[in-house]
Structure formats: structure tokens, C-alpha cells
Amino acid sequence: MNLKLDLPAELFDDQYAEADFAARIRELAILELVRARRLHEHEAKEMLGIERWELVMKMKAAGIAPTEDVFAGIQSELKQAIASKRERPAKKGD
């Protein structure tokens, strides 16, 4: 897909290049597709041509929880539920 933005040329100069802006917009679009679950993280990493740790940093900066953080949260909740279950007195039928 190619998108075209109609922006005034005077917005860009040597300190803020149009190519840099376009690259940033592309990066944000790819991250948004990850957020919307239209792209997998490994696909985004490949499209952006970056290492996994760089993708994780970009995702966190954009407010997107990387898979390992989501799994860590689920694991923590599961451990808490198991601990809570063990602390409760046993009921008949348990």
C-alpha cells in the first residue's frame, strides 16, 4: 500500500527532512498494525529491519505491550490465583 500525504514543502528542511518524516510515519503505521493485531511482531521486526530488542523498545514507547510482557502478566496472575487457592481452606468437594 502506498499512502500520499499532501503537506506543504516548507515544513521540511535540512534539520527536518521529508525522508525522515516518511520513515517515521511508516514506522508508526507498522506499530499501529501490530497494536490492531493485523501484523505479528516478527513481521513488524522484519519490515522495519530492526532487532527484536529495538522493536520491543519502540512498542513500549508507543504503549504497546510486547508478547513477553503480556505472557509475564498472565503468568503472574496465574501464580497469584494458585497461591490464593492454596491459602483458602478446603471446602467439601474441592
C-alpha positions as CSV (number, residue, x, y, z in Angstrom):
1,M,0.0,0.0,0.0
2,N,1.2,3.5,-0.8
3,L,-0.2,6.5,1.0
4,K,0.2,10.0,-0.1
5,L,0.0,13.0,2.2
6,D,-0.5,16.5,0.9
7,L,1.8,18.6,3.1
8,P,3.4,21.9,2.4
9,A,7.0,21.5,1.3
10,E,8.1,24.4,3.5
11,L,7.5,22.1,6.5
12,F,10.7,20.3,5.7
13,D,14.3,21.4,5.6
14,D,17.8,20.1,6.3
15,Q,17.0,19.8,10.1
16,Y,13.7,18.0,9.4
17,A,13.9,16.1,6.2
18,E,10.9,14.8,4.3
19,A,12.5,11.3,4.0
20,D,13.0,11.1,7.8
21,F,9.3,12.1,8.3
22,A,8.2,9.5,5.8
23,A,10.2,6.8,7.6
24,R,8.8,7.8,10.9
25,I,5.2,7.7,9.6
26,R,5.9,4.2,8.1
27,E,7.2,3.0,11.5
28,L,4.2,4.4,13.3
29,A,1.9,2.7,10.8
30,I,3.6,-0.6,11.2
31,L,3.4,-0.3,15.0
32,E,-0.3,0.5,14.8
33,L,-0.9,-2.6,12.7
34,V,0.8,-4.6,15.5
35,R,-1.5,-2.9,18.0
36,A,-4.5,-3.8,15.9
37,R,-3.3,-7.4,15.6
38,R,-3.0,-7.1,11.8
39,L,0.7,-7.8,11.9
40,H,2.7,-10.2,14.1
41,E,5.7,-8.8,16.0
42,H,8.1,-10.9,13.9
43,E,6.6,-9.5,10.7
44,A,6.9,-5.9,12.0
45,K,10.6,-6.6,13.0
46,E,11.3,-7.8,9.5
47,M,9.5,-4.9,7.8
48,L,11.3,-2.4,9.9
49,G,14.7,-4.2,9.5
50,I,15.5,-4.0,13.2
51,E,16.5,-6.3,16.0
52,R,13.9,-7.8,18.5
53,W,15.0,-5.6,21.4
54,E,14.7,-2.5,19.2
55,L,11.1,-3.5,18.3
56,V,10.3,-4.1,22.0
57,M,11.6,-0.6,22.8
58,K,9.5,1.0,20.0
59,M,6.4,-0.9,21.0
60,K,6.8,0.1,24.7
61,A,7.3,3.7,23.6
62,A,4.1,3.5,21.6
63,G,2.2,2.0,24.6
64,I,2.0,-1.5,23.0
65,A,2.8,-4.4,25.3
66,P,5.2,-6.9,23.7
67,T,4.2,-10.5,23.8
68,E,6.7,-11.4,26.5
69,D,5.2,-8.7,28.8
70,V,1.7,-10.0,28.2
71,F,2.8,-13.6,29.0
72,A,4.6,-12.4,32.1
73,G,1.4,-10.7,33.3
74,I,-0.7,-13.8,32.6
75,Q,1.9,-15.9,34.4
76,S,1.9,-13.6,37.4
77,E,-1.9,-13.6,37.6
78,L,-1.9,-17.4,37.4
79,K,0.7,-17.7,40.2
80,Q,-1.4,-15.3,42.3
81,A,-4.6,-17.4,41.7
82,I,-2.8,-20.6,42.6
83,A,-1.4,-19.1,45.8
84,S,-4.8,-17.7,46.7
85,K,-6.4,-21.1,46.1
86,R,-3.8,-22.8,48.3
87,E,-4.3,-20.3,51.1
88,R,-8.1,-20.8,51.3
89,P,-9.4,-23.6,53.5
90,A,-10.6,-26.6,51.5
91,K,-14.3,-26.9,51.1
92,K,-16.3,-30.1,50.6
93,G,-16.0,-31.2,47.0
94,D,-12.6,-29.5,46.4
